[in-house]
Amino acid sequence: MNRRLSPMSEVNMMASLADLKEVDYQNTLLLTALIDLLIEKNVLTQRDLVEKIKQLDQFPTSF
């Protein structure tokens, strides 16, 4: 089934995608700032962070 979207639906979808990209950027910025601050304040090390990322990445995800 190959359904074509109306022009307005396409515009709405593109606007939603742009919104998601902006949210993703803001979340990435916040996360980077938090990590940098935690490392600067010696709350964690970059090695700790990398090890935790590797550990979490091994869990299977199913959505």
Biopython code that builds the backbone (N, CA, C, O; Angstrom):
import numpy as np
from Bio.PDB.StructureBuilder import StructureBuilder

atoms = [
    (1, "MET", "N", (0.846, -1.181, 0.000)),
    (1, "MET", "CA", (0.000, 0.000, 0.000)),
    (1, "MET", "C", (0.889, 1.241, 0.000)),
    (1, "MET", "O", (1.648, 1.466, 0.942)),
    (2, "ASN", "N", (0.795, 2.014, -1.022)),
    (2, "ASN", "CA", (1.618, 3.201, -1.171)),
    (2, "ASN", "C", (0.724, 4.437, -1.086)),
    (2, "ASN", "O", (0.186, 4.897, -2.093)),
    (3, "ARG", "N", (0.573, 4.964, 0.119)),
    (3, "ARG", "CA", (-0.319, 6.096, 0.342)),
    (3, "ARG", "C", (0.453, 7.404, 0.305)),
    (3, "ARG", "O", (1.487, 7.535, 0.960)),
    (4, "ARG", "N", (-0.024, 8.336, -0.429)),
    (4, "ARG", "CA", (0.611, 9.647, -0.542)),
    (4, "ARG", "C", (0.005, 10.590, 0.487)),
    (4, "ARG", "O", (-1.214, 10.642, 0.648)),
    (5, "LEU", "N", (0.858, 11.335, 1.181)),
    (5, "LEU", "CA", (0.391, 12.306, 2.162)),
    (5, "LEU", "C", (-0.007, 13.603, 1.476)),
    (5, "LEU", "O", (0.526, 13.963, 0.427)),
    (6, "SER", "N", (-0.940, 14.281, 2.085)),
    (6, "SER", "CA", (-1.316, 15.592, 1.548)),
    (6, "SER", "C", (-0.160, 16.562, 1.790)),
    (6, "SER", "O", (0.655, 16.338, 2.685)),
    (7, "PRO", "N", (-0.080, 17.627, 1.008)),
    (7, "PRO", "CA", (0.995, 18.609, 1.212)),
    (7, "PRO", "C", (1.019, 19.151, 2.649)),
    (7, "PRO", "O", (2.097, 19.348, 3.211)),
    (8, "MET", "N", (-0.143, 19.392, 3.241)),
    (8, "MET", "CA", (-0.184, 19.908, 4.603)),
    (8, "MET", "C", (0.331, 18.874, 5.601)),
    (8, "MET", "O", (1.010, 19.227, 6.565)),
    (9, "SER", "N", (0.013, 17.604, 5.376)),
    (9, "SER", "CA", (0.524, 16.538, 6.242)),
    (9, "SER", "C", (2.043, 16.446, 6.146)),
    (9, "SER", "O", (2.727, 16.229, 7.146)),
    (10, "GLU", "N", (2.558, 16.612, 4.939)),
    (10, "GLU", "CA", (4.012, 16.595, 4.755)),
    (10, "GLU", "C", (4.660, 17.760, 5.495)),
    (10, "GLU", "O", (5.695, 17.586, 6.139)),
    (11, "VAL", "N", (4.064, 18.936, 5.409)),
    (11, "VAL", "CA", (4.588, 20.115, 6.119)),
    (11, "VAL", "C", (4.567, 19.864, 7.623)),
    (11, "VAL", "O", (5.533, 20.177, 8.319)),
    (12, "ASN", "N", (3.469, 19.300, 8.127)),
    (12, "ASN", "CA", (3.365, 19.012, 9.556)),
    (12, "ASN", "C", (4.405, 17.986, 9.995)),
    (12, "ASN", "O", (4.994, 18.111, 11.069)),
    (13, "MET", "N", (4.628, 16.969, 9.159)),
    (13, "MET", "CA", (5.619, 15.949, 9.491)),
    (13, "MET", "C", (7.019, 16.567, 9.526)),
    (13, "MET", "O", (7.809, 16.260, 10.419)),
    (14, "MET", "N", (7.324, 17.421, 8.575)),
    (14, "MET", "CA", (8.640, 18.063, 8.546)),
    (14, "MET", "C", (8.822, 18.993, 9.744)),
    (14, "MET", "O", (9.914, 19.075, 10.307)),
    (15, "ALA", "N", (7.762, 19.688, 10.133)),
    (15, "ALA", "CA", (7.828, 20.555, 11.307)),
    (15, "ALA", "C", (8.063, 19.730, 12.569)),
    (15, "ALA", "O", (8.836, 20.127, 13.442)),
    (16, "SER", "N", (7.398, 18.587, 12.661)),
    (16, "SER", "CA", (7.597, 17.703, 13.810)),
    (16, "SER", "C", (9.030, 17.188, 13.861)),
    (16, "SER", "O", (9.633, 17.113, 14.932)),
    (17, "LEU", "N", (9.563, 16.840, 12.717)),
    (17, "LEU", "CA", (10.951, 16.385, 12.641)),
    (17, "LEU", "C", (11.910, 17.485, 13.080)),
    (17, "LEU", "O", (12.865, 17.217, 13.809)),
    (18, "ALA", "N", (11.671, 18.706, 12.651)),
    (18, "ALA", "CA", (12.510, 19.834, 13.066)),
    (18, "ALA", "C", (12.432, 20.037, 14.576)),
    (18, "ALA", "O", (13.445, 20.311, 15.219)),
    (19, "ASP", "N", (11.234, 19.904, 15.143)),
    (19, "ASP", "CA", (11.071, 20.029, 16.591)),
    (19, "ASP", "C", (11.865, 18.942, 17.317)),
    (19, "ASP", "O", (12.531, 19.217, 18.315)),
    (20, "LEU", "N", (11.792, 17.709, 16.815)),
    (20, "LEU", "CA", (12.529, 16.617, 17.434)),
    (20, "LEU", "C", (14.035, 16.840, 17.365)),
    (20, "LEU", "O", (14.760, 16.532, 18.310)),
    (21, "LYS", "N", (14.494, 17.374, 16.250)),
    (21, "LYS", "CA", (15.922, 17.664, 16.115)),
    (21, "LYS", "C", (16.354, 18.727, 17.124)),
    (21, "LYS", "O", (17.441, 18.633, 17.694)),
    (22, "GLU", "N", (15.522, 19.721, 17.345)),
    (22, "GLU", "CA", (15.840, 20.777, 18.309)),
    (22, "GLU", "C", (15.880, 20.204, 19.725)),
    (22, "GLU", "O", (16.786, 20.521, 20.497)),
    (23, "VAL", "N", (14.912, 19.371, 20.067)),
    (23, "VAL", "CA", (14.888, 18.739, 21.395)),
    (23, "VAL", "C", (16.127, 17.862, 21.574)),
    (23, "VAL", "O", (16.753, 17.875, 22.635)),
    (24, "ASP", "N", (16.478, 17.103, 20.542)),
    (24, "ASP", "CA", (17.667, 16.249, 20.600)),
    (24, "ASP", "C", (18.916, 17.092, 20.824)),
    (24, "ASP", "O", (19.772, 16.727, 21.630)),
    (25, "TYR", "N", (19.028, 18.208, 20.124)),
    (25, "TYR", "CA", (20.182, 19.100, 20.290)),
    (25, "TYR", "C", (20.248, 19.639, 21.716)),
    (25, "TYR", "O", (21.314, 19.641, 22.332)),
    (26, "GLN", "N", (19.114, 20.094, 22.240)),
    (26, "GLN", "CA", (19.092, 20.646, 23.597)),
    (26, "GLN", "C", (19.454, 19.574, 24.631)),
    (26, "GLN", "O", (20.196, 19.851, 25.573)),
    (27, "ASN", "N", (18.936, 18.361, 24.460)),
    (27, "ASN", "CA", (19.265, 17.275, 25.384)),
    (27, "ASN", "C", (20.750, 16.917, 25.311)),
    (27, "ASN", "O", (21.378, 16.659, 26.338)),
    (28, "THR", "N", (21.304, 16.903, 24.117)),
    (28, "THR", "CA", (22.722, 16.607, 23.949)),
    (28, "THR", "C", (23.579, 17.682, 24.605)),
    (28, "THR", "O", (24.576, 17.378, 25.260)),
    (29, "LEU", "N", (23.189, 18.925, 24.427)),
    (29, "LEU", "CA", (23.914, 20.045, 25.039)),
    (29, "LEU", "C", (23.896, 19.940, 26.561)),
    (29, "LEU", "O", (24.928, 20.101, 27.213)),
    (30, "LEU", "N", (22.726, 19.672, 27.120)),
    (30, "LEU", "CA", (22.590, 19.527, 28.567)),
    (30, "LEU", "C", (23.420, 18.359, 29.085)),
    (30, "LEU", "O", (24.138, 18.496, 30.076)),
    (31, "LEU", "N", (23.324, 17.224, 28.424)),
    (31, "LEU", "CA", (24.070, 16.049, 28.850)),
    (31, "LEU", "C", (25.576, 16.293, 28.800)),
    (31, "LEU", "O", (26.299, 15.898, 29.715)),
    (32, "THR", "N", (26.044, 16.931, 27.754)),
    (32, "THR", "CA", (27.467, 17.239, 27.625)),
    (32, "THR", "C", (27.926, 18.171, 28.739)),
    (32, "THR", "O", (28.990, 17.966, 29.323)),
    (33, "ALA", "N", (27.130, 19.190, 29.033)),
    (33, "ALA", "CA", (27.479, 20.125, 30.114)),
    (33, "ALA", "C", (27.544, 19.407, 31.451)),
    (33, "ALA", "O", (28.470, 19.634, 32.230)),
    (34, "LEU", "N", (26.568, 18.542, 31.728)),
    (34, "LEU", "CA", (26.555, 17.805, 32.999)),
    (34, "LEU", "C", (27.769, 16.894, 33.126)),
    (34, "LEU", "O", (28.406, 16.849, 34.179)),
    (35, "ILE", "N", (28.087, 16.178, 32.072)),
    (35, "ILE", "CA", (29.247, 15.282, 32.097)),
    (35, "ILE", "C", (30.522, 16.076, 32.305)),
    (35, "ILE", "O", (31.362, 15.692, 33.119)),
    (36, "ASP", "N", (30.681, 17.177, 31.585)),
    (36, "ASP", "CA", (31.879, 18.004, 31.739)),
    (36, "ASP", "C", (32.018, 18.520, 33.167)),
    (36, "ASP", "O", (33.112, 18.511, 33.731)),
    (37, "LEU", "N", (30.906, 18.972, 33.751)),
    (37, "LEU", "CA", (30.955, 19.468, 35.130)),
    (37, "LEU", "C", (31.303, 18.361, 36.121)),
    (37, "LEU", "O", (32.099, 18.577, 37.035)),
    (38, "LEU", "N", (30.719, 17.190, 35.949)),
    (38, "LEU", "CA", (31.021, 16.075, 36.850)),
    (38, "LEU", "C", (32.487, 15.667, 36.771)),
    (38, "LEU", "O", (33.090, 15.326, 37.789)),
    (39, "ILE", "N", (33.061, 15.697, 35.581)),
    (39, "ILE", "CA", (34.478, 15.369, 35.413)),
    (39, "ILE", "C", (35.341, 16.476, 36.001)),
    (39, "ILE", "O", (36.313, 16.185, 36.697)),
    (40, "GLU", "N", (35.007, 17.751, 35.737)),
    (40, "GLU", "CA", (35.774, 18.872, 36.282)),
    (40, "GLU", "C", (35.785, 18.872, 37.810)),
    (40, "GLU", "O", (36.787, 19.241, 38.423)),
    (41, "LYS", "N", (34.683, 18.464, 38.421)),
    (41, "LYS", "CA", (34.573, 18.464, 39.883)),
    (41, "LYS", "C", (35.027, 17.139, 40.491)),
    (41, "LYS", "O", (34.820, 16.886, 41.678)),
    (42, "ASN", "N", (35.643, 16.306, 39.675)),
    (42, "ASN", "CA", (36.170, 15.010, 40.107)),
    (42, "ASN", "C", (35.116, 14.116, 40.758)),
    (42, "ASN", "O", (35.418, 13.353, 41.675)),
    (43, "VAL", "N", (33.883, 14.218, 40.276)),
    (43, "VAL", "CA", (32.828, 13.327, 40.744)),
    (43, "VAL", "C", (32.940, 11.999, 40.016)),
    (43, "VAL", "O", (32.645, 10.947, 40.584)),
    (44, "LEU", "N", (33.362, 12.045, 38.770)),
    (44, "LEU", "CA", (33.623, 10.839, 37.998)),
    (44, "LEU", "C", (34.740, 11.117, 37.015)),
    (44, "LEU", "O", (35.086, 12.266, 36.738)),
    (45, "THR", "N", (35.296, 10.030, 36.494)),
    (45, "THR", "CA", (36.359, 10.179, 35.496)),
    (45, "THR", "C", (35.816, 9.782, 34.128)),
    (45, "THR", "O", (34.761, 9.158, 34.013)),
    (46, "GLN", "N", (36.545, 10.153, 33.124)),
    (46, "GLN", "CA", (36.144, 9.780, 31.775)),
    (46, "GLN", "C", (36.180, 8.262, 31.627)),
    (46, "GLN", "O", (35.357, 7.683, 30.919)),
    (47, "ARG", "N", (37.125, 7.628, 32.290)),
    (47, "ARG", "CA", (37.220, 6.162, 32.249)),
    (47, "ARG", "C", (35.967, 5.530, 32.857)),
    (47, "ARG", "O", (35.412, 4.580, 32.305)),
    (48, "ASP", "N", (35.521, 6.075, 34.017)),
    (48, "ASP", "CA", (34.284, 5.576, 34.642)),
    (48, "ASP", "C", (33.112, 5.688, 33.670)),
    (48, "ASP", "O", (32.304, 4.768, 33.540)),
    (49, "LEU", "N", (33.037, 6.810, 33.004)),
    (49, "LEU", "CA", (31.949, 7.059, 32.069)),
    (49, "LEU", "C", (31.974, 6.072, 30.902)),
    (49, "LEU", "O", (30.943, 5.509, 30.534)),
    (50, "VAL", "N", (33.147, 5.868, 30.331)),
    (50, "VAL", "CA", (33.285, 4.944, 29.205)),
    (50, "VAL", "C", (32.927, 3.525, 29.633)),
    (50, "VAL", "O", (32.253, 2.805, 28.897)),
    (51, "GLU", "N", (33.376, 3.120, 30.821)),
    (51, "GLU", "CA", (33.055, 1.782, 31.312)),
    (51, "GLU", "C", (31.547, 1.608, 31.501)),
    (51, "GLU", "O", (30.991, 0.565, 31.155)),
    (52, "LYS", "N", (30.892, 2.622, 32.046)),
    (52, "LYS", "CA", (29.448, 2.547, 32.260)),
    (52, "LYS", "C", (28.705, 2.498, 30.929)),
    (52, "LYS", "O", (27.733, 1.755, 30.788)),
    (53, "ILE", "N", (29.149, 3.271, 29.968)),
    (53, "ILE", "CA", (28.529, 3.264, 28.636)),
    (53, "ILE", "C", (28.634, 1.870, 28.023)),
    (53, "ILE", "O", (27.659, 1.353, 27.479)),
    (54, "LYS", "N", (29.815, 1.265, 28.111)),
    (54, "LYS", "CA", (30.000, -0.083, 27.568)),
    (54, "LYS", "C", (29.093, -1.079, 28.279)),
    (54, "LYS", "O", (28.499, -1.953, 27.649)),
    (55, "GLN", "N", (28.994, -0.940, 29.599)),
    (55, "GLN", "CA", (28.145, -1.835, 30.379)),
    (55, "GLN", "C", (26.682, -1.705, 29.966)),
    (55, "GLN", "O", (26.005, -2.709, 29.744)),
    (56, "LEU", "N", (26.200, -0.483, 29.863)),
    (56, "LEU", "CA", (24.806, -0.255, 29.497)),
    (56, "LEU", "C", (24.503, -0.652, 28.059)),
    (56, "LEU", "O", (23.390, -1.073, 27.743)),
    (57, "ASP", "N", (25.496, -0.516, 27.194)),
    (57, "ASP", "CA", (25.304, -0.816, 25.778)),
    (57, "ASP", "C", (25.123, -2.317, 25.526)),
    (57, "ASP", "O", (24.652, -2.716, 24.461)),
    (58, "GLN", "N", (25.494, -3.139, 26.499)),
    (58, "GLN", "CA", (25.360, -4.591, 26.333)),
    (58, "GLN", "C", (23.934, -5.072, 26.600)),
    (58, "GLN", "O", (23.581, -6.189, 26.223)),
    (59, "PHE", "N", (23.116, -4.248, 27.240)),
    (59, "PHE", "CA", (21.732, -4.650, 27.512)),
    (59, "PHE", "C", (20.940, -4.583, 26.228)),
    (59, "PHE", "O", (20.991, -3.581, 25.515)),
    (60, "PRO", "N", (20.200, -5.651, 25.920)),
    (60, "PRO", "CA", (19.360, -5.607, 24.706)),
    (60, "PRO", "C", (18.210, -4.616, 24.886)),
    (60, "PRO", "O", (17.628, -4.500, 25.964)),
    (61, "THR", "N", (17.912, -3.929, 23.834)),
    (61, "THR", "CA", (16.791, -2.992, 23.879)),
    (61, "THR", "C", (15.693, -3.495, 22.953)),
    (61, "THR", "O", (15.947, -3.932, 21.830)),
    (62, "SER", "N", (14.488, -3.422, 23.447)),
    (62, "SER", "CA", (13.354, -3.799, 22.603)),
    (62, "SER", "C", (12.247, -2.794, 22.813)),
    (62, "SER", "O", (11.686, -2.677, 23.902)),
    (63, "PHE", "N", (11.949, -2.088, 21.778)),
    (63, "PHE", "CA", (10.904, -1.073, 21.835)),
    (63, "PHE", "C", (9.752, -1.465, 20.966)),
    (63, "PHE", "O", (8.766, -0.733, 20.881)),
]
sb = StructureBuilder()
sb.init_structure("model")
sb.init_model(0)
sb.init_chain("A")
sb.init_seg("    ")
for serial, (resi, resn, name, xyz) in enumerate(atoms, 1):
    if name == "N":
        sb.init_residue(resn, " ", resi, " ")
    sb.init_atom(name, np.array(xyz, "f"), 0.0, 1.0, " ", f" {name:<3s}", serial, name[0])
structure = sb.get_structure()
